[in-house]
């Protein structure tokens, strides 16, 4: 396989010390059931050069990730200081008095002393202790953004995490948060891909020093109709012209926009392919074509039915 690929980093400026976040991470969203596969895949990823691992309390993958990272450190493959670990606060614990406890619980499950990044998973709160997915709309409670963010800042002060941020926040929700924050969010993790490019959100985050992380960067939406990215003829042409795959074109586009991303693949070859995006560039013509791709959101939220004002109608 050759030598380990050196992954570029992005500096998180809205933190006490300038934390460096690898631009590509490995996602672990919950479409797997086998813990053994998860652990083996993570150790393989570390061998290939991955250092950024993205999980969440709601994913059910914290334990397997923790075991894999511990084993990788024991094997001498990596040190804790070289790793960047992200987890997220679930909406049942998105209440001021539960935030620190939730992070401590995640740390215990992950067998870690600190996180590198802790995110509010959704700009929503629901009944504590009542875990279901999707969440019933009648269980949604008012979200105390000021109180919760003060508790996130407390996590930072306690050294439980090196950076704090959010996930699935629109511009309007970020503006509300910024108006009450002492420490601005370092990261906003959102759905972003060639079929959901989020131009306005990119501009806003850029202006406020908030790093964007793209989940679903390869638009795995085939179960709800055609996959607008992987089955796109124009993208096939761009990929062929560069001798690359559509996935590599998609990730390269994000990289050129200054976006970080957490694709999820437990396939050894695809994991490696996802890292082969740093030594070539898309052309101006490629960018013009990519700008023409029809835009629509794939992820509509964690509730049933969906909440109309969750996204504030932003593109």
N, C-alpha and C positions, 0 to 999 in steps of 0.2 A: 504493500500500500504506500510505501515511501514514508517520508518524514511527516511529523505532525504539522498541520497547517496552522500558521499564526493568524489568529482572528483579530481584526481591528477592534478598537474599543471606542466608546462614546463617553465623554465626561458628563456626569450628572452634576449640574451646577447648583441646583437648589438643595444642597446638603451642607452639613457642617464641614466636612472635608470633601474635596473633589473626588467622588467615587467614580471608578472606571467600570463601565458596563460593556461586556462583549456584544458586538452588534448582532450576532446570531446566537440564539439559545435553542435549547431543545424543549419543546412543549410536552406536557403530559396530561392533556385534557382527557376526560373519562370515557374513552370508547374501548378500553381494554379491561379484561378481567383477570388476566394471569400475572400475578406479582413477579413470578420468576422471569417472565419475558421482559418486564419493565426493568428489573434489576440488571439483567444481562445486557439489555439495550443501553442502559445508562453507562455501564462500565465500558462497553464498546465505544460509545460516544466520546468518553473521556480519552480513550486510546487514540481516537481520531483527531482530537484537539478541542472538542467542545468543553467549555468551562462555565457556561451560563445555563442554568436549569430552572425551568418555570413550572411551578405547581400551585395548588390552592387547597385550602381546607376542604372545599366541596368536591374536589376531584377524586379523593380517595387514594391519591398516589404519593402522599407525603411519606408514608412509612417505607414504601419500596424505594423511593428516592433516597431517603435517609440511610437505609441499609446499604444501598449501592455506593453512596458517597463515602460512607464509613469504610467500606471494603476497599474502595479505590485508594483512599488515603493510607490504609494499612498496607496495601500492596506497593505503596510508594509511587503510584501513577501520578499523583497530584497532592498538593497540600491544601488545607482549608483556605489559606490566603489566596490561592490561585483560582478558587471557585467563586462563582457569583450565583447566589440562590435567591429566587423570588417566590414568595407565597402570598396568599390573598385572604382577606377577611370576608367571611360569608355573611349574607344579609341577615341571618338570624342573630348574628353577633354584632351587627352594625349599630350598636348602641354605646354611648359614651362609657358606661360602667363595665362593658364587656370586652373592649378592644384589647387592653393589655393582657387580660386573661386568655383571650383567643390566640394572641401571638405567642404567649408562653406555652400554650397547649401545642401549637404548631411546631415550636422549637423542640419540645419534648418528643413529639412524633418523629421529627426529622433528625433527632439526636444531634442537634446543633446548639451552640451557645448564642449565636446571633444570625439574623438574616442579612443579606445585602440589600434587599428591597422588599417592602411590605406594602401591598396595595389594597385599597377598598375595592372589593370585587365588582359591586354595582352601586349606583347612586340610589339605593333603596334600602329600607329596613323592614323586617318582618318579625312575627312573633318569636321571641327567644325560645330556643329548645324545640321548635316544631320544624324539623328538617324534612322537606319534601322537594322534589324537582319534577316538573315545574312547580313554582310556588302558587298557591291559590291567591287570587287578587284580594279576597276578603281578609287574608292574613297580613297584608301590607300595612305598615304603620308609618307615621310621619318620620322622615329622615332628619335627624338633628345634625346637620352638616357641621355646624360650629363646634358642638360638643364632641362629636366623633373625631373631628380633625384635631382638636386639642388633645384627645387621647392618643391619636396617631403621633403627634408631636412629642407626647410623653414617652412613647415607645422609643423614639429617636434619642431623647435625653437619657433614658435608662440604658442605652447601648444595646437594646434588643434587636435593633435593625440599623443599618448604615444609611438607608434612604427610605423615604415614604412617598407614596404616590396613589394613583387611582386607576380604575379600569372602567371602560364603557361610559365615560363622561362626555357629554356634549359641550360645545362652547359655552352655552348658557349656564350649565351646571359647573363648569370650571370657573366662570366669572363669579358665581355665587360663592364658591369655595375660596377663591383668591381674595375676595372681599373680607373674609373672616380669618384668613391664615396668617400665622407669623412666619412659618416656613412654607414656601410654595411647594406644590407637588413636583417631584423630580421627574415623574413618568406618568403618562396616560396610556394604558394598554387597551387598544380597540381593534375591532375588525378592520383590516385594511388589506387590500389586494388590488389587482389590476381592474377588477369589476366593481370595486368600491374604494375609490382613490382619496376621498375625504379632503379635497383641496382646502376648503375653508378652515377645517380643523388643523390641518398641517400649518397653515399660515399663523393661526392663533397661537398654537403651542410653540412654534418657532419664536414668535415675538415675546413669549413669556418664559423662555428658557426651559420649557417642558419637553422632555424627550418622548417621542411617540414610539410605542412598541406595537407591531402588527401581529395579532393572532389571526388564524385562518389565512395566512399569506398566500396560500396556493388554492384558496377557494374550493374547499372540498364540499361542494353542495350538490353532488350528483343525485343524491336521494330525493332532492326536491326539484328535479328537472335537470336539464343539461348543465354540465360544468362549464360556465362561460369562459373559463381560462384554459383549462386543459384540453378542451375540444375546439379552441378558436383557431381557425385556419390562418388568419393573419399572424397570430403569435407563433404558429408552426413555422411560417416563412421566416420570421425574425430569428427564431431559434436555429433553424437550418443554416441561415446565413452566417451565424456565429459559430456553428458547430456545437451548439449547446442544446439543452432540453428546455421545454416551456417553463418548467419549474425554476430552472436557473435564470432564465430571462426575467421571470416574475420577482425573484429575490434580488437580482441585480438592480431592477428598477427601484425597488424599495431602498436599497443601499444608496443609490444615486440621489434619492430624495432626502437622505439623512435619517431614514427610519431604521429602527432596530426591529428584529422579528424573531418569532419563536415557532418555526415549523415543527410539526410532530411527525417523525418517521422512526419506526423501529427496524427498518430495513437497512442493513449494513451499507449496501451500495448507494441507496438514496441519501442516507445520512452523509456519506462522503461527497456525493454530487452536490448536495446543498452547500458544502463548503467551497466548491470550485467556482466562486463568483467574484473573486477579488482581483484577478489579473487580466481583466478585459473590460470593455465598456460598450454601452448601447450608443448608437449614433443619434444625431438630432432628428433624423428621419424616423428612426425607431420610436423616439419619444412622441413625435407628432402622431404616428399611427396609434400608439398606446393611448394617447389622449382621446381618441375617438371611440374607445370601447364603451358600450352601453353600461350605465352605472345603476346598480341596485343593491340594497342591503340584503345580506343573507341571514344574519343573526338578529332576531327581533326582541329578545329579552328572556328573562328567566321565569316569567309569570304566565299563567293561563287564566283568562285570555290575555293577550298582549296589552300593555299600557300605552295608550296613544301618545302621551306626552313624554315618554321615556327619552326619546331622541331629539325632542324639540324641533322636529322637521328640518334637520340640518343635513346638508350634503357636503 
